Amino acid sequence: MKKVAIVGCGAYMDQGYGCPGVWRCLKAAAMGDGLFDEPCQVIAFIKCNCPGRPILSNIGMAIKALEMKPDVIHLSSCLVNAKPGCPYMTPQELGQNIENKFGIKVIMGTHDYP
């Protein structure tokens, strides 16, 4: 089974701006729905907190603590589709930073549930 990590927008998750938290992302991963091409095991769910600077070190700490590397990292749908968007970096910039640092493919989004 593919191992995945999900990076979610902390502001959306904590403030209720249209994201109920991790439930939809976890359901999509378990069912292989949305942008998951098969049922997956979520090994980490990491919140990106403003202004986003610690996210790379937090991903690194998660990989070290888990003693395993995810096969792929998904940026959550709330992070990718945020309105208004992140004032600090675009999802594409964040994804590229993650790919450059860890060599792990980043997928933009998790689900398309309403």
N, C-alpha and C positions, 0 to 999 in steps of 0.2 A: 504494500500500500504506500502510495506517495505521501511523504511527510511535508507539511506546509507550515509556514509561519504567516500570520496576518498582522499587518500594521494598520491600526485604526486611528482616526482623528480624535484625540482626547477632548478637544473643545466640543465637538459634536456629541460625543458619547456622554460627557459629563454635564453638559448644559441642556441636552434634550432637543437640539436643533435638527430634528427629523431622524435621528438614529437612536433606537432603543438600546443600543449597546451591541453586544457580540452575538445575540441570538440568531439573527438572520445570516450572518457570516458563517456561524458554526453549523447551522442547518444546511446551507448550500454546500459546505465542504463535506459534510457527512453523506449527503445525498448525491453529490456529484453534479449539482445544479449550477446554473449561472456560468461563471467563468472558471469553474472547476471542471476539468475534462473527465474526471472519474471521482468516485468517493475517496476522500483523503483523510489522513490523520493530522489534526491540527496539533502541532507540538509547542507552539508559542503564539500568544496574542499580545502584541506590544502596542501600547498607546504612544502616539506621537504627541508630545505636549509642546505648546508654544514656548519659544519660537522654533522648535524643532532641532536645535543644536544637539541635544543628547541622544537622538534616535539612533545614530550609528553605533555609539558606544553601548546603548541599551540592547540593540540587536546582537552585538558582539558578546555582551554578558550573558544573554539568553542562550546563545550557541555554546558558550563555554560551560554554563551551568547545566545544560541539558546533555552535554557531551555528545551531541549529534548536530549535524547541519541539515537544515531543511533542503528539500529538493527544489523548492520554489518559494518565493515570498509574494503574497498578494497584498496590494494596497487596498484597503477596504473601499467598498462603493461609496460610503459616506465621505471618505477622504478624497477620492477621485472626483466625485460629483458635487462637492461642497459648493453651496451658494449662500453667502459670498465665499469665494475661494480663499485659500490660505494666503495671508499677506506676506509670508516669509519665503515661500518657494512653491513652484508648481508641482503637481504630482509627478510630472515627467522628470523634473530636476531631482526630486527625492528618489524616484526609482533608479535614475542613472547613478546617483551617489551610492545607493545600496549595491547596485550591480558592480560598480567600480571597486568598492571596498571589499566585498565578499565573494564576488564571482558567482553569485546566485541570480538566476533569472527572476525578474520582477514582472508581475502581471498587474495591469491596471484594472482593479475592481474585483468583486467577489460574487455578487448576485444582482439580479434585476427584479427582486421582489418589490411590490409596492409598499 
